Amino acid sequence: MVIRRDNIGDLICTTPLLQLLRDGYPDARIDLLVNDYNAPVVMEGQPVDAVHIYRKAKHRDVGESKLAIWWQTFKLILSLRQQRYDFAILAGSTYSAQAAKFARLIGAKSVVGYLPGQGAPEVDLPVSPLPSACHHVEATAHLASALSIGKRPGAVRIVVPERAARRAGDRLATMSAMGRAQLRVGIHISARKPSQRWSLECFEGLIRRLHTELDAEFLLFWAPGTADNPSHPGDDEKAASLLARVTDLPVQPFASSTLDDLMAGLDLCDSVVCSDGGAMHVANALGKPIVCFFGGSDATHWRPWNEPYQLLQPASQNVTDITVEQAVDAFLRLLRSSSALHALSSQSHR
């Protein structure tokens, strides 16, 4: 059992570990325990036998009690105990007390994981951290060494569910303002951390430059909801404001109320511009070339794992200090580093 109860990007960064386990033990039963928030990214195409989903109390629906959530979790634990797992792996780059608690409750015979400073009795197969700063994918995949797997992790990878892909394709086909330009760029404007948020003026400037210089068209993505939502603040107002600024350009909103919709929408793009966050990892796992903005987060640990990408992080560690000119230059470098994008760009000028 691989336990990964964190955010979307964390789970995506775990997919190379799953492949290492399957390659190392092709006949083993390999299951994955996730939460209902991050689960959609692993429901298709992963080398596992089953994905088990639990819900965090903080993600409960309006009017739903914590007691109901805890009862569902209790029943899941009883079911998982019947599997009699030989190993539970606490997937991540550090120790997780909650993941360790799950491993103990499901009755795994041995628990693989990193240790906190004071140690943890649940972890009987501790893994020593890698000796230097590394990517989250590397740190997570390194846990496989406890099972005598020492290969370098491969690419992060997710698969868009077929129904979501069809739905996204149908939505795009009905956008009358959008023909098929030679270069379609996804623009994701949301970021959880204030230091990762680029201004509307800069996004507008970038869109105008890329359209003028590359004849690009755009799909606009954002976190759905209002800014004052206490549980999941969104950027509906910010997106509406940006769209009002670019009515003369081929920019179409692609609202994504579900993670499946976001995955399918990003998969329609040739490249993506975004800040560090879940959408960046989704685009990376879909094989999209990326220009990404990093503010106050660790670029070594959280940068895109797959190539190609261009990463911009100012010395101030605030993305508001990234200029439109720097973003345009980064996108042009991305074109040169990606043969597929370069071919599209060349065709757009014929």
C-alpha positions as CSV (number, residue, x, y, z in Angstrom):
1,M,0.0,0.0,0.0
2,V,1.3,3.4,-1.0
3,I,-0.2,6.2,1.1
4,R,-0.3,9.7,-0.3
5,R,-2.7,12.0,1.4
6,D,-1.4,15.4,0.3
7,N,-2.1,17.9,-2.5
8,I,-2.4,17.3,-6.2
9,G,1.2,18.1,-7.1
10,D,2.5,15.8,-4.3
11,L,0.5,12.9,-5.7
12,I,1.6,13.5,-9.2
13,C,5.2,13.5,-8.0
14,T,4.5,10.0,-6.6
15,T,3.6,8.5,-10.0
16,P,7.3,7.6,-10.8
17,L,7.5,5.7,-7.5
18,L,4.5,3.7,-8.5
19,Q,6.1,2.7,-11.8
20,L,9.4,1.8,-10.0
21,L,7.4,-0.5,-7.7
22,R,5.6,-2.1,-10.6
23,D,8.8,-2.6,-12.6
24,G,10.5,-4.1,-9.6
25,Y,7.7,-6.4,-8.5
26,P,5.5,-7.0,-11.6
27,D,3.4,-9.7,-9.9
28,A,2.8,-7.8,-6.6
29,R,-0.5,-6.3,-5.6
30,I,0.1,-2.6,-5.4
31,D,-2.6,-0.3,-4.0
32,L,-2.8,3.4,-3.5
33,L,-4.5,5.3,-0.7
34,V,-5.4,8.9,-1.6
35,N,-8.0,11.5,-0.6
36,D,-11.0,12.6,-2.7
37,Y,-9.4,16.0,-3.5
38,N,-6.3,14.6,-5.3
39,A,-7.7,11.2,-6.5
40,P,-8.8,12.2,-10.0
41,V,-5.2,12.5,-11.2
42,V,-4.5,8.8,-10.6
43,M,-7.9,7.2,-11.5
44,E,-6.6,6.3,-15.0
45,G,-3.4,4.8,-16.4
46,Q,-1.5,4.2,-13.2
47,P,0.4,0.8,-12.6
48,V,-1.6,-0.1,-9.5
49,D,-4.3,-2.7,-8.8
50,A,-6.6,-0.4,-6.8
51,V,-7.0,3.2,-5.7
52,H,-8.7,3.6,-2.3
53,I,-10.1,7.0,-1.5
54,Y,-10.9,8.5,1.8
55,R,-12.3,12.0,2.6
56,K,-10.8,14.5,4.9
57,A,-13.3,16.1,7.3
58,K,-12.4,19.6,6.1
59,H,-13.5,18.5,2.6
60,R,-17.0,17.5,3.7
61,D,-20.0,18.8,1.9
62,V,-22.2,21.6,3.2
63,G,-24.5,20.1,5.9
64,E,-22.4,16.9,6.2
65,S,-21.2,16.0,9.6
66,K,-17.7,15.1,10.6
67,L,-19.1,12.0,12.2
68,A,-20.3,10.8,8.8
69,I,-16.9,11.3,7.4
70,W,-15.2,9.5,10.3
71,W,-17.7,6.6,9.9
72,Q,-16.8,6.2,6.2
73,T,-13.1,6.2,7.1
74,F,-13.6,3.6,9.7
75,K,-15.3,1.3,7.2
76,L,-12.5,1.8,4.7
77,I,-9.9,0.9,7.3
78,L,-11.8,-2.3,8.2
79,S,-11.8,-3.2,4.5
80,L,-8.1,-2.5,4.0
81,R,-7.2,-4.5,7.1
82,Q,-8.5,-7.6,5.3
83,Q,-5.9,-7.1,2.5
84,R,-3.1,-7.9,5.0
85,Y,-0.5,-5.7,3.3
86,D,3.1,-6.7,3.6
87,F,4.3,-3.2,3.2
88,A,2.9,0.3,3.6
89,I,5.0,3.1,2.1
90,L,4.6,6.6,3.5
91,A,5.1,8.4,0.2
92,G,6.7,11.9,0.4
93,S,9.9,13.6,1.1
94,T,9.4,13.8,4.9
95,Y,7.7,11.9,7.6
96,S,3.9,12.1,7.8
97,A,2.3,11.4,11.1
98,Q,-1.2,11.0,9.6
99,A,0.1,8.6,6.9
100,A,1.9,6.6,9.6
101,K,-1.4,6.4,11.5
102,F,-3.1,5.0,8.5
103,A,-0.4,2.4,8.0
104,R,-0.8,1.3,11.6
105,L,-4.6,1.2,11.4
106,I,-4.7,-0.9,8.3
107,G,-2.3,-3.4,9.9
108,A,0.6,-3.4,7.4
109,K,3.3,-5.8,8.5
110,S,6.1,-3.3,7.7
111,V,6.1,0.4,7.2
112,V,8.6,2.2,4.9
113,G,9.2,5.9,5.3
114,Y,11.4,8.8,6.4
115,L,11.8,9.4,10.1
116,P,11.2,12.6,12.0
117,G,13.9,13.9,14.3
118,Q,12.6,12.1,17.3
119,G,12.0,8.9,15.4
120,A,8.7,7.0,14.9
121,P,8.0,3.5,16.2
122,E,5.6,2.8,13.3
123,V,8.4,3.0,10.7
124,D,10.4,-0.2,10.9
125,L,12.0,0.2,7.5
126,P,13.4,3.7,7.7
127,V,15.0,5.2,4.6
128,S,17.9,7.7,5.0
129,P,17.4,11.0,3.1
130,L,19.3,11.7,0.0
131,P,22.6,13.5,0.8
132,S,21.8,16.8,-1.0
133,A,18.9,19.0,-2.1
134,C,16.8,17.1,-4.6
135,H,13.5,17.1,-6.4
136,H,10.3,15.9,-4.7
137,V,10.1,13.1,-7.3
138,E,13.6,11.9,-6.4
139,A,13.0,12.0,-2.6
140,T,9.7,10.1,-3.0
141,A,11.1,7.5,-5.4
142,H,14.1,7.0,-3.1
143,L,11.7,5.2,-0.7
144,A,11.7,2.2,-3.1
145,S,15.3,1.6,-2.0
146,A,13.9,-0.1,1.1
147,L,12.6,-2.8,-1.3
148,S,15.9,-3.1,-3.1
149,I,14.9,-0.9,-6.0
150,G,17.6,1.6,-6.9
151,K,16.6,2.8,-10.4
152,R,16.3,6.5,-11.2
153,P,12.7,7.6,-11.4
154,G,11.1,8.2,-14.8
155,A,8.6,10.9,-15.9
156,V,5.6,12.0,-14.0
157,R,2.5,10.8,-15.9
158,I,-1.2,11.1,-15.7
159,V,-4.0,10.1,-18.1
160,V,-7.1,12.2,-18.8
161,P,-10.3,10.2,-18.3
162,E,-11.9,9.6,-21.7
163,R,-15.3,11.1,-20.7
164,A,-13.6,14.3,-19.5
165,A,-11.5,14.5,-22.7
166,R,-14.6,14.2,-24.9
167,R,-16.4,16.8,-22.8
168,A,-13.5,19.2,-23.2
169,G,-13.2,18.6,-26.9
170,D,-17.0,19.3,-27.3
171,R,-16.6,22.5,-25.3
172,L,-13.8,23.7,-27.5
173,A,-15.7,22.9,-30.6
174,T,-18.6,25.2,-29.6
175,M,-16.3,28.2,-28.9
176,S,-17.2,30.0,-32.1
177,A,-14.4,32.6,-31.7
178,M,-11.8,29.9,-31.8
179,G,-10.6,28.5,-35.0
180,R,-7.6,26.2,-34.6
181,A,-4.5,28.4,-34.5
182,Q,-1.1,26.8,-35.0
183,L,-0.2,27.5,-31.4
184,R,-2.7,27.2,-28.5
185,V,-1.3,28.4,-25.1
186,G,-3.0,27.7,-21.8
187,I,-2.8,30.5,-19.3
188,H,-3.5,29.6,-15.7
189,I,-3.8,32.8,-13.5
190,S,-4.4,31.4,-10.0
191,A,-1.9,30.7,-7.3
192,R,-2.5,29.8,-3.6
193,K,0.5,31.8,-2.2
194,P,0.4,35.6,-2.6
195,S,4.1,35.6,-3.7
196,Q,3.2,33.4,-6.7
197,R,0.5,35.7,-8.1
198,W,1.3,37.6,-11.3
199,S,-0.7,40.7,-12.1
200,L,-3.6,41.0,-14.6
201,E,-1.7,43.7,-16.4
202,C,1.3,41.3,-16.9
203,F,-1.0,38.5,-18.1
204,E,-2.6,40.8,-20.6
205,G,0.8,42.0,-21.8
206,L,2.0,38.5,-22.3
207,I,-1.1,37.4,-24.2
208,R,-0.9,40.4,-26.5
209,R,2.8,39.8,-27.2
210,L,2.4,36.1,-27.9
211,H,-0.5,36.7,-30.2
212,T,1.3,39.4,-32.1
213,E,4.6,37.6,-32.4
214,L,3.4,34.0,-32.7
215,D,-0.3,34.3,-33.8
216,A,-1.2,32.3,-30.7
217,E,-4.6,31.6,-29.3
218,F,-5.3,31.1,-25.7
219,L,-7.4,29.1,-23.2
220,L,-7.8,30.8,-19.8
221,F,-7.8,28.7,-16.6
222,W,-8.3,29.7,-13.0
223,A,-9.3,28.3,-9.6
224,P,-13.1,28.5,-9.6
225,G,-15.0,30.4,-6.9
226,T,-15.1,33.8,-5.3
227,A,-12.1,35.4,-3.6
228,D,-14.0,35.5,-0.2
229,N,-14.8,31.7,-0.1
230,P,-13.3,30.7,3.3
231,S,-12.7,27.0,2.3
232,H,-11.6,27.3,-1.4
233,P,-11.0,31.0,-2.4
234,G,-11.2,31.3,-6.2
235,D,-10.5,33.8,-9.0
236,D,-13.7,34.2,-10.8
237,E,-13.6,37.9,-10.5
238,K,-9.9,38.1,-11.6
239,A,-10.6,35.9,-14.7
240,A,-13.6,38.1,-15.6
241,S,-11.5,41.2,-15.4
242,L,-8.8,39.7,-17.6
243,L,-11.2,38.5,-20.2
244,A,-12.7,42.0,-20.3
245,R,-9.3,43.4,-21.2
246,V,-8.7,41.0,-24.1
247,T,-12.0,41.0,-25.9
248,D,-10.1,41.8,-29.2
249,L,-7.9,38.7,-28.9
250,P,-8.6,34.9,-29.3
251,V,-8.8,34.2,-25.6
252,Q,-11.5,31.8,-24.4
253,P,-12.4,31.0,-20.7
254,F,-12.1,27.4,-19.8
255,A,-13.8,27.2,-16.4
256,S,-12.9,23.9,-14.6
257,S,-15.1,23.1,-11.7
258,T,-13.5,19.6,-11.3
259,L,-10.0,18.4,-11.5
260,D,-11.0,16.2,-14.5
261,D,-12.1,19.3,-16.4
262,L,-8.8,21.0,-15.6
263,M,-6.8,18.0,-16.8
264,A,-8.8,17.7,-20.0
265,G,-8.6,21.5,-20.7
266,L,-4.8,21.7,-20.2
267,D,-4.4,18.6,-22.4
268,L,-5.9,20.6,-25.3
269,C,-3.1,23.2,-25.1
270,D,0.3,23.0,-26.9
271,S,2.0,24.8,-24.0
272,V,1.1,26.3,-20.6
273,V,2.1,29.4,-18.7
274,C,1.4,29.2,-14.9
275,S,2.7,29.7,-11.4
276,D,4.1,26.9,-9.3
277,G,1.1,24.8,-8.0
278,G,-1.2,21.9,-8.8
279,A,-1.9,23.1,-12.3
280,M,1.8,23.2,-13.2
281,H,2.2,19.6,-12.1
282,V,-0.9,18.6,-14.0
283,A,0.5,20.2,-17.2
284,N,3.9,18.7,-16.6
285,A,2.5,15.2,-16.2
286,L,0.5,15.7,-19.4
287,G,3.8,16.4,-21.2
288,K,3.1,20.0,-21.9
289,P,6.0,22.5,-22.3
290,I,5.8,25.0,-19.5
291,V,6.8,28.5,-18.6
292,C,6.4,28.6,-14.8
293,F,6.7,31.4,-12.2
294,F,8.2,30.7,-8.8
295,G,7.8,33.0,-5.9
296,G,8.6,32.0,-2.3
297,S,8.8,28.2,-3.0
298,D,11.8,25.9,-3.4
299,A,12.4,25.6,-7.2
300,T,14.9,22.8,-6.8
301,H,12.4,20.7,-4.9
302,W,9.2,21.6,-6.8
303,R,10.2,22.6,-10.4
304,P,8.6,20.6,-13.3
305,W,10.2,17.2,-13.4
306,N,9.6,16.5,-17.1
307,E,11.2,18.6,-19.9
308,P,10.9,21.0,-21.4
309,Y,10.2,24.0,-19.2
310,Q,11.4,27.5,-18.5
311,L,11.4,28.6,-14.8
312,L,11.4,32.2,-13.7
313,Q,12.1,33.1,-10.1
314,P,13.2,36.6,-9.2
315,A,15.7,37.4,-6.4
316,S,12.9,38.9,-4.4
317,Q,11.0,35.6,-4.6
318,N,7.9,37.5,-5.6
319,V,6.5,36.9,-9.1
320,T,5.2,40.4,-9.3
321,D,8.9,41.3,-10.1
322,I,8.8,39.2,-13.3
323,T,8.4,41.4,-16.3
324,V,6.3,40.7,-19.4
325,E,9.6,41.0,-21.4
326,Q,11.2,38.2,-19.3
327,A,8.1,36.0,-19.7
328,V,8.1,36.5,-23.4
329,D,11.8,35.7,-23.6
330,A,11.2,32.6,-21.6
331,F,8.5,31.5,-23.9
332,L,10.6,32.0,-26.9
333,R,13.4,29.9,-25.3
334,L,10.8,27.3,-24.6
335,L,10.0,27.3,-28.3
336,R,13.6,26.7,-29.2
337,S,14.0,23.9,-26.6
338,S,10.8,22.0,-27.7
339,S,10.9,20.6,-31.2
340,A,7.1,20.1,-31.3
341,L,6.4,23.7,-30.2
342,H,9.1,24.9,-32.7
343,A,7.3,23.2,-35.5
344,L,4.0,24.7,-34.6
345,S,5.5,28.1,-34.3
346,S,7.2,27.8,-37.7
347,Q,3.9,26.7,-39.3
348,S,2.1,29.7,-37.8
349,H,4.4,32.1,-39.9
350,R,3.9,30.3,-43.2
